[in-house]
């Protein structure tokens, strides 16, 4: 048992070191995703407590978080220099896409929010 | 259900008394006629009643009835009439105008009678029709009556001219060319002939007058009659324009015959009963419906009142419902048609008949006593010992003076219907409830004179018996027109029963066992109501006797339901039931505090994000420093902020269309600015890479 925990500790430490190597911009995006997902989880917990009325608002809120997280992940993929697929795509272009998609998402969300 | 029955009983009583005042009893002309005349003949502002003929008819009616003709309105009439007399008009208008002048007593100084006389004399000579002759001769007679000297030039010739138009059956034609003859024309012709005789003095051959007398007899052969002795003249309705109707025809003939009788030296061969029959006809009209009918009736009766053949005398009863309780006397009036006094008479009551035409044997012929003060013949009824009921009284009237008997027409036997009413005694009224085997009976006496109510109880195995006796004031057993016992349940369901009669008693036996179905198995309290009614009963009974608690078995499933009681038809206009609306219950919302708490909880990740960002070490190094790119960058961020703000406004109060419109502008702006900023950044980072 002690070996297991030791192994776990070693694993986490190595993961941390590896993560520290990632560029800052990617870290920002990761943090943003964590933030979005955390907000979504809080909303789900609230709904579980008080019931799903009004359901459209709940969906709107959760989907906004999830949607923006998804878009952030897409941005990360496109901005990541290690990703061969998107070598020729300038990160600014990706960011512009991110902003545009987010604005459209949020328009829809706001309409559905009620 | 019994309410209409009760009304029917009351109506029977009212109809009984109403029937008596019309139909078989004739009344002379009374003040009712006079007041009706003033309502009928209402003069216009200038004093006329319409045409000249209508004015004459109205004024003549007023004259006969003795109504006021001196009103100031009629001054205008006098003037109009005198104008008519001076101007050239038809003979008919001249005739009516002269008559009006005579009735109103107008001032005659301004009227040129010579001119009028000559006009009328020319008209007589040139006349081609019966009516022309009638009007011109009538006009001349009126002028003569005013005191002027009028001589008819060719009286014989005129007489012949009128006589030439007569037919063999006693009727007359209107002129030489017409084919149809009429009785109405006969009346006019007779009056015209009478005018000729009056105007000629003694020049007319008596044989000619005798021929006319024969014509009158033939005319009277055509008289028609009703069963009660009323006589009238009528014609076949061949030509609707010429048809005058029985009243006009009879009126014309009456005026004509009485006028001719006045100028004939010998008496006409017409019996007094014919004159009486005609008088009855005119009187039986009562108060006529139109002004013309009024004139015909009153004018005819006036000619009959003082005619030379025989004066009709009318017997009438001022009251036909006589009460034995009040000891009413039988009162009889005998007068002329206008209610004037008759000569000394003897009135006797010959017979008294019951409704099925049997004689009341206990009654012997009695002569009525005379009360000279009130001019009424009367008879005391109590010593006669006649019981209550409806009777036909047969009278005979005879004139005391034997010479006078010829002058007056009294008729043979006069039949009048009268009701003798009285107080009916109710005896031995009992109500009892007994068991089906009639072993025991609980009898209760009913005293219908008191207000007391009895109360009984019975179940479906028992019987109810109601019995009573009715006695007349003279002690005979009485059979009323209607006797009904009504049972009314609390729920307003009603049942009616008719007691049976046997010898002296009325008995109603109800066996509830057989009536359970009829009563719709409704147990409970039933009100008992008794109704006894008759036309001669002064104390008709309609009252509640009491109540009975009936205990009936339960209704089986197939039993008939009691009939629905009528709903007050006006109740559907009353207030209706209040409607309580059920709204969708609002969803349960979580308590305010919890919601706000979670809102705060949602902000937490944001704070964590910002703190994390600081921890990572974000900086604004990449922010462009030079002026133009910096503005663009600021604008870019500002634009994004503006869009987000727009979204917030959209959520709070804007609608989609406004938002989209604004978004369009902002979006275009943002694209432009963003493109500039990002391309600048891209170029800077590309420079960095290459550098």
Interface residues (C-beta under 8 A of the other chain):
Chain A: X24 X27 X28 X31 X32 X34 X35 X38 X39 X42 X43 X46 X49 X50 X51 X53 X90 X91 X92 X93 X95 X96 X99 X103 X106 X107 X110 X111 X113
Chain B: X587 X588 X589 X590 X594 X595 X598 X601 X602 X604 X605 X606 X608 X609 X612 X613 X616 X617 X618 X640 X643 X644 X647 X648 X650 X651 X656 X659 X663 X667 X674 X675 X678 X679 X681 X682 X685 X686
